[in-house]
Amino acid sequence: MILAEPSLNVAASAATADGTGARHGSRVELVALGKHYRDGNAVLDGVNLTVAAGEIVSVVGPSGCGKSTLLRLLAGLDLERQGQVLVAGKPVTGPDRSVGFMFQEPRLLPWLTAERNVAFGVAPRQRKEAKAIAARLLAQVHLEKEARLYPRQLSGGMQQRVAIARALAANPSVLLLDEPFSALDAFTRMHLQALVLELWERTGLTMILVTHEVDEALYLSDRVVVFSERPARVAEILHVHVERPRDRRDPRLLELRGHLLEQLRLAGRWNPRKPEYEI
């Protein structure tokens, strides 16, 4: 029995005084969202989902079902769709600085230092403050001492922290994360998960995370959305009614983990003989 509702009080009231963090998170709405290619191949079919301002939602499902496509549509990187995508009540008509995006790889510019990579994400109207903003954001991800290093001089986890700082540099209200920790070792992944929660508490960002890691989804999220096989529909929405900070050994999370794995088995090609991350 899950007794406690997830608390959004910290996130809902958080705001940064220095202007380098997000505004309050924005509401995200998907209304009958579909993605069909001209050859008739359907990826998404009638996805309806509302993400509250300041909420963290994870999306899981079979490989290739359209999870990353969903994020591209949310970010305005792909406009050929059916249905509606709304952020803060406004239709998404293209890329916008209010929606930040973290990819599977850091995608840092190798010829720029960590500081200049972060400054690259700053909005043009704040260019005069870019260096100061980058410095504050690097401090928030605990990389102030590595500001002058180049990507090749940083570990994979450090590079992803720089990527997080760069995504925040544009002052977004929504942050999309496409399996950003999948290539990292377990220890580094847990460290960055904790960092994401720390930044969420500080900024009040709305976060939508695509992941193959069931434990990651349950540890980070207020809700977990399970996609069906392609063309993807919402098979189930699982509420994670466990208060924060969460203990990964909490029996309530373990109970939800078993339920979620069963729903993934029913939703698609889940194979119990494969590792969890291959779902």
Secondary structure, 3 states (H helix, E strand, C coil): CCCCCCCCHHHHHCCCCCCCCCCCCCCEEEEEEEEECCCCCEEEEEEEEEECCCCEEEEECCCCCCHHHHHHHHHCCCCCCEEEEEECCEECCCCCCCEEEECCCCCCCCCCCHHHHHHCCCCHHHHHHHHHHHHHHHHHCCCHHHCCCCHHHCCHHHHHHHHHHHHHHCCCCEEEEECCCCCCCHHHHHHHHHHHHHHHHHHCCEEEEECCCHHHHHHHCCEEEEECCCCECEEEEEECCCCCCCCCCCHHHHHHHHHHHHHHHHHCCCCCCCCHHHC
